[in-house]
Amino acid sequence: METTLTAEEILDLIGAPIPDLLEAYKLERLRPEDVIEAILEKSNTLSENAIWITQPNRDTLQPFLDRLAKNSPASLPLWGIPFAVKDNIDVAGMPTTAGCPGFAYTPTTSAFAVEQLIAAGAVPIGKTNLDQFATGLVGVRSPYGIPFNPSTPALIPGGSSSGSAIAMACGLVSFALGTDTAGSGRIPAAFNGLTGSKLTRGLISTSGVVPACRSLDCVSLFTRNARDAALIASIATTMDDRDPFARPNLSANAFTRFGRWSGKLTLGVIRPEQLKFFGDDAYADAYQRTLDALSNRGINLQPIDFSPFQRAAAQLYEGPWVAERFLATADILTGNPEAVWPVTRQILEGGQLRQATEVFRSIYDLAALRVECVASLRACDALLTPTAGKHFTVAELQADPFGPNNDLGHYTNYMNLLDLCGLALPGLETKDERPFGVSLVGDRFQDARLLAIGARLEEILHLSTAARGSETSSDLPDYDDIAMVDVAVCGAHMANLPLNPQLTSRGATFVEATKTAGQYRLFALAGGPPMRPGMIRDHSVDTAIEVEIWRLPAQAFASFVAEIPSPLGIGLVTLQSGQQVLGFLCEHAGLEGATEITHYGGWRAYLDQQ
């Protein structure tokens, strides 16, 4: 089969969402060989751009193509999909340098995550440039040169996963792997109009990854939308029993259940006085316009205190964690220090000066800060922040190698220290047409939730259909968040009433006050204390009852239900919106000796009259 597509049309498919290229393969419009040829030709035209450390090579890629020839496009979920690999992640037969020629070695096996992707049919095109030893958020700390986005050549690419992001921005691959310890997968995504997924620590194995801070490191994903991220994550998060830092995923966080968030959505946002844009007024304006666009589409924006997140972020470089970075590079720093980039060496050598007592103090502080931060996250469906406060120029980094890098960590450095997950998304562009990004933040194992919210935000923000391909979030099913359970309460479990602590002690949060559909009656039950009502469904009436919706972690639901005494129980309650949720209902046998109070319209109104 010979393709009738032009090189430009093939590159358009590579730069589209992954399902577009998969569909073209299935329809026999092109072959993986055609895709590789187009990538090789395009890479040659970008030879002045320091994207690759190990360039795409036809001979190196041929074994992958031979393997694909033995399978059909429908047999593997990533059949023929090209991807780039950051050069601190092993690919068998390709040198790993971590951005340092003196450190280079050639592995005989691939990193565990790379193995999973190759087994699914994906093709590793080459190894990409990075801030040396993944130390930096700027993308300019490399002896191999500075990758640049052709649309913004004077601006830094973001790091440390600079080459992977620019390979995506230039349309050379369909997705890319980076790493993210302090923001290295999110900052480059923001600067290049990409989606950057920083999953819960340990979900993607770091076996075969050169460590930066081994206890914090994550393999990150660069994609063109949330849907692609969910597809790659569903494959890359295979549990690695050999990795001591790996963690199995939870069933409630399964990426195969990906869908678009529907219904009410509350996003925490940083208090205005706590925002920092470091003099980039265009970024500040793009952020506000992004918030306005979300608010205008009915998303509730709830200000939160960002200061505990900031205090946690300061621990990464101002605290003792830089000692773990020194540990990862101690051999070359002591044996061949001149091989290390001067700025990088200065940062890493500082790790020798830290004391063990500082480490434990930091652990204690972070544990306390996590409690504060998770409490803020429980008050909303996710936190939304800028990904970066400013897009710096290369010249600014040449003038000050440290200050801009520190500023870039303002919205990112805390995440792995607090064991949170994050998703960087394109926001609205600046008025001078620069990419601007926002980040969703959730607690650990809320990755699937963030992707679902991300799909909703992609739809609202009207991101370019040219950049997003033919599939849109409107094609997606609704997301069912089985990690949380919404419960309708109509009596003593309502806010500030005697049994409400049975919900709040289990981490439940208030969602809304609403009413049932017009088919319910309410009774004051005999007995107590505490006084309790019983609600029954009666299709012969047209009365609605006031209820509150509380959102409860699924793992706490069983113990909550176990405390409910007869004649009350949990069943499906229809709300005035037509939505059905679990809620309190009463057995008809329990109405003996009860007083009907339906005419009050709700339990609070009844109590007010007693």
Order of alpha helices (4+ residues) and beta strands (2+ residues): alpha-alpha-alpha-beta-alpha-beta-alpha-beta-alpha-beta-alpha-beta-beta-alpha-beta-alpha-beta-alpha-alpha-alpha-alpha-beta-alpha-alpha-alpha-beta-beta-alpha-alpha-beta-alpha-beta-beta-beta-beta-alpha-beta-beta-beta-alpha
